[in-house]
Amino acid sequence: MMTVERKIPIANLYYLLCYVWDVLDDKDDTLVAELEGLTHVELLAKVLAVSFQRLWRRGLDRGYRTLEDDLRSPRGRIDLPRMVARQLERNGRAACRFDELGHDVLQNQILATTARRLLRLPKLARDVRDEIVAIDRTLADVSTIALRASTFTQLHLQGRLRRYRLPLHVCELIHDQLVIDEDTGDVEFRDFVEDPKKMPVLFENFVRNFYRREAPGWSVKRDDIAWTLTPLTPSAADYLPKMQTDISLRGHGRTVIIDTKFYAKALVSRYDDGAEKLRPAHLYQLTAYLRNIAARGGQDRRAAGVLLYPEIKPLPSMQYEAEGHRLTATGVDLSRDWRTIHNRLLEIVAAA
């Protein structure tokens, strides 16, 4: 992945993730100076710690949970069958079920569980570890839970829970990349930047949300494109694959389709002369988008297409035209300063 020739600076990775999660309002520019020298897992731990402190100052969310206990002073509802079965009356106790208001709710359980898992990592910078220990201590009365991918979909981060968005997004990425050995209990972090499945998704979401935030006058979304093929046999239409763009921009009387490709090498050498060429599959895919979306008519009839790569080494901007569509293959250098990256992404759309 990004181990070839250039790497994404840790500060740029922080900004990129803020766009991925659409939490720019929570972005802390003063934090950038503290990120230098951190590993990628330490970056996530640091952002978790800082966002948790902000959350704590505003007040952690609370909720009611139902408890059962045998009490001398009855409280809540009396569970008579349990009292009789356990002969509690002889000991002057009552079996009670009652609701208690506290911090032991799902969103805080995710934070506490993630902090405790991070503390099991063998290597974590001391100052970062101390900040995660502080989270664990603050949430001492919050339960550890079995985290699964479905756990994160149970929460709708709107309204009062909106302030949890950044720390919970961090927790989700940490959960995705932590590997726990069930036999030994050892915990290992898989670097998401080197993950061939994770980083392409992050790169795509970064670019899409960047344009949503930073490109005035453009509407930005994903497009489902219908095939212009006419089925000639029964049920043939059911077997057509889904065609969905990574990013579709419409505005200023134009349509631009961007297909992001997070590859260490945008160009490949597969020929006898050793010459580097664009990947054929990438060209086929983008031209299929353009050809089929043109059937919608209007401004889509002359939609432009962009193949966008992270620039590992200098990549020329290559432009072509086919059937009335302009197609560009180009890159953005994620190792540059953030203002340069910002301007480059805007230039790519303007020139498409």
C-alpha positions in Angstrom: 0.0 0.0 0.0 1.5 3.3 1.1 4.9 1.9 2.1 6.4 2.7 -1.4 8.6 5.8 -1.6 6.1 8.2 0.2 4.1 8.0 3.3 1.2 10.0 4.6 2.4 12.3 7.4 0.6 11.7 10.7 -1.0 15.1 10.7 -2.4 14.6 7.2 -3.8 11.2 8.3 -5.6 13.0 11.1 -7.1 15.5 8.7 -8.0 12.8 6.3 -9.9 10.9 9.0 -11.8 14.0 10.1 -13.1 14.2 6.5 -13.8 10.5 6.4 -16.0 10.7 9.5 -17.4 14.1 8.6 -16.4 15.5 12.0 -14.6 18.7 10.8 -16.5 20.7 13.5 -14.6 18.6 16.1 -11.2 18.9 14.4 -8.6 20.3 16.8 -5.8 22.0 14.9 -3.9 22.5 18.2 -3.6 18.7 18.5 -1.5 18.5 15.3 1.7 19.5 17.1 1.3 16.6 19.5 1.0 14.0 16.8 4.5 14.1 15.5 6.3 10.8 16.0 3.2 8.8 16.9 2.4 5.5 15.3 -1.0 5.1 13.6 -2.5 3.3 16.6 -1.2 6.0 18.9 -2.8 8.6 16.6 -6.1 6.9 17.1 -5.6 6.5 20.9 -4.6 10.2 21.1 -7.6 11.4 19.2 -9.8 9.2 21.4 -8.3 10.7 24.5 -8.7 14.3 23.4 -12.2 13.8 22.1 -13.2 11.9 25.3 -11.9 14.8 27.5 -14.0 17.2 25.5 -17.0 14.9 25.9 -16.4 14.6 29.7 -16.3 18.4 30.1 -19.7 18.6 28.3 -21.1 15.8 30.4 -21.2 12.1 29.6 -24.6 10.7 28.5 -26.5 8.8 31.1 -29.4 6.4 31.0 -31.5 4.1 33.1 -30.8 0.4 33.4 -32.8 -2.2 35.3 -31.1 -3.8 38.3 -32.0 -6.7 40.5 -30.9 -6.9 44.1 -31.9 -8.3 47.5 -32.5 -5.3 49.7 -33.4 -4.7 53.4 -35.2 -1.5 52.4 -37.5 -2.3 49.4 -37.0 -0.3 46.3 -38.8 -0.3 43.0 -40.9 -3.5 42.2 -41.0 -6.5 44.4 -40.3 -9.8 42.8 -42.5 -12.1 44.9 -41.7 -15.4 43.1 -38.0 -14.9 43.6 -38.5 -13.9 47.3 -40.4 -17.1 47.9 -38.0 -19.3 46.0 -35.0 -17.9 47.8 -36.8 -17.6 51.2 -35.5 -14.0 51.5 -38.2 -12.9 53.9 -36.5 -15.0 56.7 -33.4 -12.8 56.3 -35.4 -9.6 56.3 -34.7 -8.9 52.6 -36.9 -8.2 49.6 -36.1 -9.2 46.0 -36.3 -5.9 44.1 -36.2 -4.8 40.5 -35.5 -1.1 40.1 -34.2 1.4 37.5 -31.0 3.3 38.2 -29.7 6.3 36.3 -26.0 6.1 35.5 -23.2 6.2 32.9 -23.4 2.5 32.1 -25.0 2.9 28.7 -24.0 1.5 25.3 -22.1 4.6 24.0 -20.0 4.7 27.2 -19.5 1.0 27.2 -18.0 1.2 23.8 -15.5 3.9 25.0 -14.6 1.9 28.1 -14.2 -1.4 26.3 -12.0 0.2 23.6 -9.8 1.9 26.2 -9.3 -1.4 28.0 -8.4 -3.1 24.8 -5.9 -0.5 23.9 -4.2 -0.9 27.3 -3.5 -4.5 26.4 -1.3 -3.5 23.5 2.3 -4.3 24.3 3.7 -1.1 22.7 2.0 2.3 23.4 3.8 5.6 24.1 3.8 6.3 27.8 2.0 9.6 27.6 -0.6 8.2 25.3 -1.0 5.1 27.6 -1.5 7.5 30.6 -4.3 9.3 28.7 -6.1 6.0 28.0 -5.6 4.9 31.6 -7.4 8.1 32.5 -10.4 7.1 30.4 -10.5 3.7 32.0 -10.5 5.2 35.5 -13.1 7.8 34.6 -15.4 5.0 33.3 -14.6 2.6 36.1 -18.3 2.0 36.8 -19.0 1.3 33.1 -19.3 -2.3 31.9 -16.9 -4.0 29.5 -18.9 -5.5 26.6 -18.3 -7.9 23.7 -17.7 -5.5 20.8 -18.9 -6.5 17.4 -19.4 -4.6 14.1 -23.1 -4.7 14.7 -22.6 -2.9 18.1 -21.8 0.3 16.3 -24.9 0.2 14.1 -27.2 0.2 17.2 -26.5 3.8 17.9 -28.0 6.7 15.9 -25.5 9.6 16.4 -28.0 12.4 16.1 -29.3 15.0 18.6 -27.7 14.7 22.0 -25.5 11.8 20.8 -24.0 13.8 18.0 -21.2 14.9 20.3 -20.1 11.2 20.5 -19.5 10.9 16.8 -15.7 11.5 16.8 -14.8 9.2 19.7 -17.1 6.4 18.5 -15.8 6.6 14.9 -12.3 6.2 16.4 -13.5 3.3 18.5 -15.0 1.6 15.4 -11.8 1.9 13.4 -9.7 0.6 16.4 -12.2 -2.3 16.7 -11.8 -3.2 13.0 -8.1 -3.3 13.3 -7.5 -5.0 16.6 -6.8 -8.7 16.5 -7.3 -10.6 19.8 -5.8 -14.0 20.3 -8.6 -16.0 22.1 -6.1 -18.5 23.5 -3.5 -16.1 24.9 -5.5 -12.9 25.2 -2.7 -11.0 23.3 -3.8 -8.0 21.3 -2.3 -6.9 18.0 -3.1 -3.8 15.9 -3.2 -4.2 12.1 -2.1 -0.9 10.6 -5.1 0.4 8.7 -2.9 2.4 6.3 -1.4 -0.9 5.1 -4.7 -2.7 5.0 -5.6 -3.4 1.3 -9.3 -3.5 2.2 -9.6 -0.7 4.7 -7.6 2.1 3.2 -9.3 2.2 -0.2 -12.6 2.7 1.6 -11.2 5.4 3.8 -9.6 7.1 0.7 -12.9 7.0 -1.2 -14.9 8.4 1.8 -12.3 11.1 2.3 -12.5 12.4 -1.3 -16.3 12.3 -1.3 -16.7 14.2 2.0 -13.9 16.6 1.0 -15.9 17.7 -2.1 -19.2 17.8 0.0 -17.5 20.3 2.3 -15.1 22.2 0.2 -16.6 22.4 -3.4 -19.3 25.1 -3.4 -21.9 24.9 -6.1 -21.6 21.1 -6.5 -23.9 18.4 -5.2 -22.0 15.3 -4.3 -23.3 11.7 -3.9 -22.9 8.2 -5.1 -24.9 7.3 -8.3 -26.6 4.0 -9.2 -26.4 3.8 -12.9 -28.7 1.7 -15.0 -27.2 -0.5 -17.7 -28.2 0.4 -21.3 -28.3 -3.4 -22.1 -31.7 -4.8 -23.2 -32.3 -8.3 -21.7 -33.3 -10.8 -24.4 -33.8 -13.8 -22.2 -36.0 -14.4 -19.1 -34.5 -13.1 -15.9 -31.4 -11.8 -17.7 -31.7 -8.4 -16.0 -31.4 -10.1 -12.6 -27.9 -11.1 -13.4 -26.5 -7.7 -14.3 -24.0 -6.4 -11.6 -24.8 -3.3 -9.7 -23.1 -0.2 -11.2 -22.5 2.5 -8.6 -20.0 5.4 -8.8 -17.7 6.2 -6.0 -18.3 10.0 -6.3 -20.6 11.9 -8.6 -20.5 15.7 -8.7 -23.1 17.8 -10.4 -23.0 21.6 -10.6 -22.0 24.5 -12.8 -23.8 22.8 -15.7 -21.4 19.8 -15.5 -21.3 16.2 -14.3 -18.0 14.7 -13.1 -17.7 11.0 -12.1 -14.7 10.3 -9.9 -13.4 6.7 -9.4 -10.9 6.5 -6.5 -8.2 3.8 -6.7 -5.9 3.4 -3.6 -3.0 1.6 -5.2 0.7 1.9 -4.5 1.3 1.8 -8.2 -1.2 3.6 -10.5 0.8 2.4 -13.5 1.9 -1.2 -14.2 4.5 -2.8 -16.4 3.0 -5.8 -18.1 4.5 -5.6 -21.5 7.7 -6.8 -23.2 9.2 -3.3 -23.5 8.7 -2.6 -19.7 6.7 0.5 -20.4 4.3 1.6 -17.7 0.6 1.7 -18.6 -2.7 2.5 -16.9 -4.5 -0.5 -15.5 -7.0 -1.7 -18.2 -9.7 -2.7 -15.7 -9.8 0.8 -14.3 -10.3 2.3 -17.7 -12.9 -0.2 -18.6 -14.8 0.5 -15.4 -14.8 4.3 -15.8 -15.7 4.3 -19.4 -18.6 1.9 -18.6 -19.9 4.5 -16.1 -19.7 7.3 -18.6 -21.2 5.4 -21.5 -24.2 4.2 -19.4 -24.8 7.5 -17.5 -25.0 9.4 -20.8 -28.3 7.7 -21.5 -29.9 9.9 -18.8 -29.4 12.8 -21.2 -29.0 16.5 -20.1 -25.6 17.4 -18.6 -25.0 13.7 -17.9 -24.8 13.1 -21.7 -21.3 14.6 -21.7 -20.2 13.7 -18.2 -16.5 13.8 -17.4 -14.6 11.0 -15.6 -11.6 11.0 -13.3 -9.5 8.1 -12.1 -7.9 9.4 -8.9 -4.9 7.7 -7.3 -2.8 8.6 -4.2 0.4 9.8 -5.8 3.2 7.5 -4.6 5.6 8.9 -7.1 5.0 11.8 -9.5 2.1 10.9 -11.8 1.4 12.9 -14.9 -2.2 14.1 -15.5 -3.4 12.0 -18.5 -6.5 13.2 -20.4 -8.4 11.5 -23.1 -11.7 11.9 -25.0 -14.1 9.1 -25.9 -17.6 9.4 -27.3 -17.9 13.0 -26.2 -16.6 12.3 -22.6 -13.3 13.6 -21.2 -11.5 11.1 -19.1 -8.6 12.1 -16.7 -6.2 9.8 -14.9 -4.3 11.7 -12.2 -3.1 11.7 -8.6 -3.1 13.6 -5.3 0.1 13.5 -3.3 -1.0 12.9 0.3 2.6 13.5 1.6 2.3 17.2 0.8 1.2 19.9 3.2 -2.6 20.0 3.7 -3.2 23.3 1.9 -1.5 21.8 -1.2 -3.7 18.7 -1.0 -6.8 20.9 -0.6 -6.0 23.0 -3.7 -5.0 20.0 -5.7 -8.4 18.2 -5.2 -10.2 21.4 -6.2 -8.0 21.7 -9.3 -8.8 18.2 -10.4 -12.5 18.8 -10.6 -12.1 22.2 -12.3 -9.9 20.7 -15.0 -11.9 17.5 -15.6 
